[in-house]
Amino acid sequence: MTTLYDAARCPYCARTRIVLVEKGIAYETVEIDLSDRPSWLFEMNPAGKVPVLEEDGWILSESAVIAEYLNERYPEPPLWPEDPGERAAGRLLVFRFDDFSKPYYALRRGDEGARERFEEELAFLDAMLRGVPWLSGQAFGLADIAFLPWLLRARGLLRISLEPWAALADWVERACERPSVAAEQQLVAAL
Ligand SMILES: N[C@@H](CCC(=O)N[C@@H](CS)C(=O)NCC(=O)O)C(=O)O
């Protein structure tokens, strides 16, 4: 039995939900109230954060690690390219994700200059996507999944138009054709 300790509005949980759908893994959800986290959550993850994945009593936290675990545990369909260099380049993007998320959260808080810094990050992703359909090349995978939840929220909740970044906007549209990401788009619309 696979259980996801989840919060609908959490983009890190969205990463895990997308991987679970892409892999076709049946799972149960336990919704955590982030404004009143249960004490037992800290026993599962000392950081007290979601997502937490539980498989037959075995517990794992950290969305990027959970994604890697699920991709290895359930190899089909693969969510990294076969080429080691392409895989490493994709992992580098995930490793440096905070460069993207810091301006996002600064913008959400309304910090001065955050909009410009976030737009620089959008321009960076846009440049990466010129000439390739997905962040790690020819196939959808974990690099895309690492970033898309924030793009959906930037567009849907922070009302950022992606129009100035055509390759980025096309990438989000392309991703939303996948049931795993379309479900997240609907969820964001309902937040
Ligand atoms: N590095 C963690 C971050 C997870 C995270 O920040 N989750 C947020 C919800 S979006 C959370 O649980 N926050 C609880 C808190 O710290 O108050 C991951 O990738 O899983």
The ligand as a Tripos MOL2 file, in Angstrom:
@<TRIPOS>MOLECULE
LIG
   20    19     1     0     0
SMALL
NO_CHARGES

@<TRIPOS>ATOM
      1 N1         12.2230   20.4080    0.4680 N.3       1 LIG1
      2 C1         10.8880   19.9250    0.7440 C.3       1 LIG1
      3 C2          9.9500   21.1180    0.8700 C.3       1 LIG1
      4 C3          8.5260   20.7010    1.2240 C.3       1 LIG1
      5 C4          7.7350   21.8880    1.7640 C.2       1 LIG1
      6 O1          8.2670   22.9920    1.9590 O.2       1 LIG1
      7 N2          6.4530   21.6440    1.9980 N.am      1 LIG1
      8 C5          5.6640   22.6710    2.6150 C.3       1 LIG1
      9 C6          4.2830   22.7880    2.0040 C.3       1 LIG1
     10 S1          4.3480   23.4130    0.3550 S.3       1 LIG1
     11 C7          5.4280   22.3300    4.0720 C.2       1 LIG1
     12 O2          5.1810   21.1980    4.4240 O.2       1 LIG1
     13 N3          5.5110   23.3400    4.9150 N.am      1 LIG1
     14 C8          5.2790   23.1850    6.2920 C.3       1 LIG1
     15 C9          6.0230   24.2410    7.0280 C.2       1 LIG1
     16 O3          7.2430   24.2560    6.9880 O.co2     1 LIG1
     17 O4          5.3380   25.0650    7.6170 O.co2     1 LIG1
     18 C10        10.4500   18.9670   -0.3700 C.2       1 LIG1
     19 O5         10.9530   19.1220   -1.5040 O.co2     1 LIG1
     20 O6          9.6610   18.0400   -0.1090 O.co2     1 LIG1
@<TRIPOS>BOND
     1     1     2 1
     2     2     3 1
     3     2    18 1
     4     3     4 1
     5     4     5 1
     6     5     6 2
     7     5     7 1
     8     7     8 1
     9     8     9 1
    10     8    11 1
    11     9    10 1
    12    11    12 2
    13    11    13 1
    14    13    14 1
    15    14    15 1
    16    15    16 2
    17    15    17 1
    18    18    19 2
    19    18    20 1
@<TRIPOS>SUBSTRUCTURE
     1 LIG1         1 GROUP 0 **** ****
